[in-house]
Amino acid sequence: MSAVKWGVISTADIGMKKVLPGMLKSKDIEIVAIASRKLKTAQAAAAELGIAKAYGSYEEMLADPEIEAVYNPLPNHLHVPLTLLAAKYGKHVLCEKPIAITAKEAKKLKKAPKKVMIAEAFMVRHALQWIDVKKRVDAGEIGSVRAIQVLFSYFNADPKNVRNMAGIGGGGLLDIGCYPITVSRFIFDGEPVRVTGTIERDPKFKTDRLMGGLADFGKGRHLSFTISTQAAPYQRVNILGTKGRIEVEIPFNAPPDKPNRVFVQGMEMNEGTWHSYPVSDQYMLQAEAFGRAIRAKKKPAWGVDDAIKNMKIIDAFFKSEKTRKWEKV
């Protein structure tokens, strides 16, 4: 297919350091412009990544007729308003996760023009390791999946970092807790019926810096996870079935320069096999999939409706923090 021409809203770290370098590897993607609130910042980013155009305002870039799709990695509170603005200009939008701060806000995206495609940027659903894990689960290789266990943490105590700003959607659940929710829905191929969780907040930032969550998917299946924004960096996923288990070594920040691995174990506790996958970039694969949907004029596999479902679960966890009870989704 002909390369999809992209514009990028903002010079956020997630874009500059991970997503855009991945996208630039693809022959099916052409990043033609990047915008910032300051022209010099946009020009510096464009020079660093070899992007032809730099704009000193988002609106100016969105008015560029050459651009077909936009990547939106702005802070969480700007995801919906800028996605809607891009859609108003007729641009398809790949928006960083979480797509909104609440499900109510996410529902505003339903007002976007029907011809515009909007998707939430959960790259894990396009990663080779996760596609293979899903195939193994669906084929019954580890029997019926009963439990998914996730641990995901990093340390960030910078008061200037958007992740530590409660008023604009900072905090652990929105930043990384959304990943256990997404991969469990992906693997179980279903939605939780109720959730409960414990949250400990930073006394200064007021953000959730430590959380333990439990999601009941019904039929004897559940997700349990711990996430933290102020703990030793670590991430792991274990999927436990009636005939074995699968462990995903680096489930979320999978390196793009070496093979990713998963461990598959049968019923013998001390036996199993590591499986490696060809070197790939999950951010490239994600953008390519969105581009194919644009060219085929077919809605992406995971669009706004899916993103709203994810946000409803996050809302229920936050409600559980206050009620200290199970909350229906």
C-alpha positions in Angstrom: 0.0 0.0 0.0 1.1 3.6 -0.4 2.7 5.1 2.8 0.3 6.8 5.1 1.3 10.4 5.8 1.4 11.2 9.5 1.6 14.3 11.7 2.6 14.2 15.4 1.0 16.4 18.1 3.6 17.3 20.7 7.2 16.3 21.3 6.4 14.2 24.4 9.0 11.7 25.5 6.9 8.6 24.7 6.8 9.8 21.1 10.3 11.0 20.7 12.0 8.1 22.4 9.8 5.1 21.6 6.9 5.5 19.2 8.3 7.7 16.5 11.6 5.8 16.1 9.6 2.7 15.7 7.3 4.2 13.1 10.2 5.6 11.1 11.4 2.1 10.5 8.4 1.3 8.3 8.1 1.8 4.6 4.3 2.1 5.1 4.7 5.1 7.3 5.8 8.6 6.4 6.0 11.1 9.2 5.7 14.5 7.4 5.2 16.9 10.3 5.5 17.4 14.0 3.9 20.2 16.1 4.6 21.8 19.5 3.3 24.9 21.3 6.8 26.4 20.6 8.1 26.4 17.0 11.7 26.1 18.2 10.8 22.9 20.1 9.1 21.4 17.1 12.0 22.4 14.8 14.5 20.7 17.1 12.4 17.5 17.3 12.0 17.5 13.5 15.8 17.9 13.0 16.5 15.1 15.5 14.2 12.6 13.7 14.5 13.8 10.2 10.9 15.1 9.8 10.4 17.6 7.0 7.9 20.0 8.6 7.7 21.7 12.0 4.8 23.7 13.3 4.5 26.1 16.2 0.8 25.3 16.9 -1.3 22.1 16.8 -4.0 23.8 14.7 -1.6 24.9 12.0 -0.3 21.3 11.6 -3.9 19.9 11.6 -4.7 22.2 8.7 -2.0 20.7 6.6 -3.8 18.9 3.8 -0.9 16.5 3.2 -1.4 14.8 6.6 -3.8 11.8 6.8 -3.3 10.5 10.3 -2.2 12.0 13.6 -0.4 10.5 16.6 -1.5 12.2 19.8 0.9 11.6 22.8 -0.2 14.7 24.8 -0.8 14.5 28.6 -3.9 12.5 29.5 -6.2 15.5 30.0 -5.6 16.6 26.4 -6.2 13.3 24.7 -9.9 13.8 24.1 -10.0 17.5 23.2 -7.0 17.3 20.8 -8.3 14.0 19.3 -11.6 15.7 18.6 -9.9 18.7 17.1 -7.8 16.5 14.8 -11.0 14.6 13.8 -12.7 17.9 13.0 -9.9 18.6 10.5 -10.6 15.1 9.0 -7.5 13.4 10.4 -7.5 9.8 11.7 -6.1 9.7 15.2 -4.0 7.1 17.0 -4.2 8.4 20.6 -1.9 7.4 23.4 -3.3 5.4 26.3 -5.4 6.0 28.3 -7.6 7.6 25.7 -9.3 9.7 28.4 -9.4 10.2 32.1 -12.9 8.8 32.6 -15.3 6.7 30.6 -17.7 9.7 30.5 -15.0 11.8 28.8 -14.1 9.0 26.4 -17.7 8.8 25.2 -17.3 12.3 23.8 -15.2 10.7 21.1 -18.4 9.1 19.7 -19.2 12.5 18.4 -16.2 12.5 16.0 -17.1 12.3 12.2 -17.9 8.8 11.2 -15.4 8.8 8.4 -12.6 9.4 10.9 -10.9 6.5 12.6 -9.8 6.7 16.2 -7.8 4.1 18.1 -6.2 3.8 21.5 -2.4 3.2 21.3 -2.0 -0.1 23.2 0.9 -1.4 21.2 1.0 -4.7 23.2 -1.9 -6.1 21.1 0.3 -5.8 18.0 3.5 -7.3 19.6 4.6 -10.6 18.2 5.0 -12.1 21.6 1.4 -11.2 22.6 0.0 -12.4 19.3 1.7 -15.8 19.9 0.6 -16.0 23.5 -3.0 -15.4 22.4 -2.7 -18.1 19.8 -1.4 -20.6 22.4 -4.2 -19.7 24.8 -6.9 -20.0 22.2 -5.5 -23.4 21.0 -5.8 -24.7 24.6 -2.1 -25.3 25.0 -2.2 -24.4 28.8 -5.8 -25.6 29.2 -8.5 -23.2 30.5 -7.0 -20.0 31.8 -7.9 -19.4 35.4 -5.7 -16.5 36.5 -3.6 -13.7 35.1 -1.0 -12.1 37.4 0.8 -8.9 36.6 3.5 -6.9 38.3 4.5 -3.6 36.7 6.6 -0.8 38.4 9.0 2.0 37.8 10.4 4.9 40.0 9.5 8.5 39.2 9.3 11.1 41.9 9.9 14.2 39.7 7.3 16.8 40.6 7.6 18.3 37.1 6.7 15.0 35.4 3.1 14.8 34.1 2.7 11.4 35.6 2.9 13.0 39.0 0.3 15.7 38.4 -3.0 14.5 39.7 -5.0 17.3 38.1 -4.2 16.3 34.6 -4.6 12.6 34.8 -1.4 11.5 36.5 -0.9 8.5 38.6 -0.2 4.8 38.3 -3.6 3.3 37.4 -4.1 5.5 34.3 -0.4 5.3 33.3 0.4 1.6 33.7 -2.6 0.0 35.5 -4.4 0.2 32.2 -2.0 -2.5 30.8 -3.0 -5.4 33.1 -6.6 -4.5 32.3 -6.0 -4.5 28.6 -4.0 -7.7 28.3 -6.4 -9.6 30.6 -9.4 -8.5 28.4 -7.3 -9.6 25.4 -6.4 -13.0 26.8 -9.8 -13.8 28.4 -11.6 -12.4 25.4 -14.1 -10.9 27.8 -14.9 -8.2 30.3 -14.8 -8.3 34.1 -18.1 -8.3 36.0 -16.7 -6.6 39.1 -13.4 -5.2 40.5 -11.9 -4.1 43.8 -8.6 -2.6 44.7 -6.4 -0.9 47.2 -4.6 2.4 46.5 -1.9 4.3 48.3 -1.4 7.9 47.3 1.7 10.1 47.4 1.1 12.6 50.2 2.5 15.5 48.1 1.4 14.6 44.5 -1.9 13.1 45.5 -1.4 10.6 42.7 -1.9 6.8 43.2 1.6 5.5 43.5 0.9 2.0 44.6 -2.1 -0.1 43.7 -3.3 -3.7 44.0 -6.2 -4.7 41.9 -8.5 -7.7 41.5 -10.9 -8.2 38.6 -13.4 -11.0 38.5 -14.0 -12.1 34.9 -16.6 -14.7 35.9 -16.5 -18.4 35.2 -13.8 -18.9 37.7 -11.3 -16.5 36.1 -9.6 -13.4 37.5 -6.9 -10.9 37.1 -4.7 -9.8 40.0 -2.1 -7.1 39.7 0.2 -4.7 41.5 1.5 -1.5 39.9 3.7 1.2 41.3 5.2 4.5 40.1 7.6 4.6 43.0 9.2 1.2 43.3 12.1 -0.7 41.7 11.6 -1.1 37.9 10.1 -4.4 37.0 7.4 -6.0 34.8 6.1 -9.6 34.4 3.0 -11.3 33.4 2.0 -14.9 34.4 -1.0 -16.6 32.7 -2.1 -19.7 34.7 -4.1 -22.4 33.1 -5.4 -25.9 34.0 -2.7 -27.6 31.9 0.2 -25.2 32.2 1.3 -21.6 32.3 2.8 -18.8 30.2 5.2 -16.2 31.5 5.8 -13.1 29.5 9.3 -11.9 30.3 9.1 -8.2 29.3 5.4 -7.8 28.6 5.0 -4.1 28.1 8.3 -2.2 27.3 9.5 -5.0 25.0 12.9 -4.0 23.6 12.9 -3.3 19.8 16.5 -4.4 19.3 16.5 -8.0 20.6 14.2 -11.0 20.5 11.3 -11.0 23.0 10.7 -14.1 25.0 7.9 -16.1 26.7 8.2 -19.2 28.9 5.7 -22.0 28.4 5.4 -24.6 31.1 3.3 -27.7 31.2 2.3 -29.7 34.3 5.9 -30.4 35.4 6.9 -27.5 37.7 10.6 -27.6 36.8 10.3 -28.1 33.1 9.4 -25.7 30.3 10.6 -23.9 27.2 11.6 -20.4 26.4 10.3 -19.2 23.0 11.9 -16.3 21.2 10.5 -14.1 18.4 12.2 -12.2 15.6 13.4 -8.8 16.5 10.5 -6.4 15.9 9.2 -3.0 17.1 5.7 -3.1 18.5 5.2 0.6 17.9 5.9 0.1 14.2 3.5 -2.8 14.1 0.8 -0.8 15.8 1.1 2.2 13.4 1.2 -0.1 10.4 -2.0 -1.9 11.5 -3.7 1.5 11.9 -2.5 2.5 8.4 -3.9 -0.7 6.9 -7.3 0.1 8.4 -7.1 3.6 6.9 -6.2 2.3 3.4 -8.9 -0.4 3.6 -11.4 2.1 5.0 -12.2 -0.4 7.7 -12.6 0.4 11.3 -9.5 -0.7 13.4 -9.8 -3.9 15.5 -9.8 -1.8 18.7 -11.6 1.5 18.4 -13.4 4.0 20.6 -15.9 1.4 21.9 -13.1 -0.8 23.2 -11.4 2.2 24.8 -14.6 3.1 26.6 -14.8 -0.4 28.0 -11.3 0.0 29.3 -12.1 3.3 30.9 -15.2 1.9 32.6 -13.0 -0.7 34.4 -10.6 2.0 35.5 -13.5 4.1 36.8 -14.7 1.1 38.8 -11.3 0.7 40.4 -11.2 4.3 41.5 -14.7 4.0 42.9 -13.6 0.9 44.8 -10.8 3.0 46.4 -13.5 5.1 48.0 -16.1 2.5 48.9 -13.6 -0.2 49.8 -16.0 -2.7 48.2 -16.4 -4.7 45.1 -17.7 -2.5 42.3 -19.6 -3.6 39.2 -18.2 -2.6 35.8 
